[in-house]
Amino acid sequence: MAAIIRLIKRGSSVSYAARSFSSHAPLRKERNVQWVFLGCPGVGKGTYASRLCSLLGVPHIATGDLVRHELSSNGPLASQLSEIVNQGKLVSDEIIISLLSKRLADEEAKGESGFILDGFPRTIKQAEILEGVTDIDLVVNLKLQEEALLAKCLGRRICNQCGGNFNVASINIKGENGLPGMVMAPLLPPAHCMSKLVTRADDTETVVKERLRIYNEKSRPVEEFYRSRGKLLEFDLPGGIPESWPKLLQALNLDDYEEKQSAAA
Ligand SMILES: Nc1ncnc2c1ncn2[C@@H]1O[C@H](COP(=O)(O)OP(=O)(O)O)[C@@H](O)[C@H]1O
């Protein structure tokens, strides 16, 4: 990880580790996974990436969380960032890479290796910088239809005490025009979080629509970047967590990994 931090900081294009994972190969032991989660706002990158991180024992690094942490701690970049984030725009590559480098350095100091990146890279420039400094094994592209994305963002609630992520939306989209229907039950918080729920300032209808527009303009090309390198695993979410999680594990060849982990525990 040290090499990644140094090189990300330098913006160098030196290549780092050897390739070690293809989407259908079993997990190898030499180093932990280095995966990326792509997908539109509201698709559930954070939910599925953090579950996989717990399963695989790697840090979950979400650049959106790094930005929100900088905002809430009133760091030197806070006022500049709040304006950008609350308009649904992207933070500059320079600022994101500086926040990410700091986080990677912290993980390294804790002796962590491997990672799942969530929300990075989001531009071709970020993807090129990342490619210049380390080998990404696999990129998971989570997909949901736009109607569900909007409903999920508007229904998202966060507990301001424990940080838990919940969703009050009850989604029931009828199948039409060749698109499948979709039912997603709300993900309600436990009673002790109920009175502490907050909504993200950028989860309003206008800002979510702008974030979706920006995703299509700036981040959609990142999918092609990884598709052309044979690293993209497309995953259409079939519903909420109960339906999607087992299918995602299957797609990642991790379905019996979860059983082995619980048996070993
Ligand atoms: N890689 C990135 N590049 C630029 N801006 C970013 C990046 N990651 C996060 N941000 C900023 O933080 C905001 C919140 O990010 P995130 O929680 O990942 O949101 P989303 O739900 O839109 O995927 C983004 O709208 C953007 O302003």
The ligand as an ORCA input file, in Angstrom:
! r2SCAN-3c Opt
* xyz 0 1
  N     -14.121     10.191     -6.675
  C     -14.754     11.370     -6.503
  N     -14.457     12.418     -7.315
  C     -15.049     13.621     -7.147
  N     -15.986     13.867     -6.220
  C     -16.321     12.867     -5.376
  C     -15.722     11.569     -5.474
  N     -16.234     10.777     -4.516
  C     -17.122     11.539     -3.841
  N     -17.185     12.784     -4.363
  C     -18.036     13.902     -3.880
  O     -18.773     13.473     -2.742
  C     -20.186     13.444     -3.044
  C     -20.817     12.268     -2.324
  O     -20.234     11.074     -2.808
  P     -20.963      9.672     -2.626
  O     -21.362      9.473     -1.224
  O     -20.085      8.631     -3.238
  O     -22.291      9.908     -3.454
  P     -23.205      9.111     -4.471
  O     -24.360      8.681     -3.632
  O     -23.574     10.208     -5.425
  O     -22.492      7.963     -5.129
  C     -20.262     13.417     -4.552
  O     -21.473     13.917     -5.054
  C     -19.077     14.287     -4.930
  O     -19.368     15.659     -4.751
*
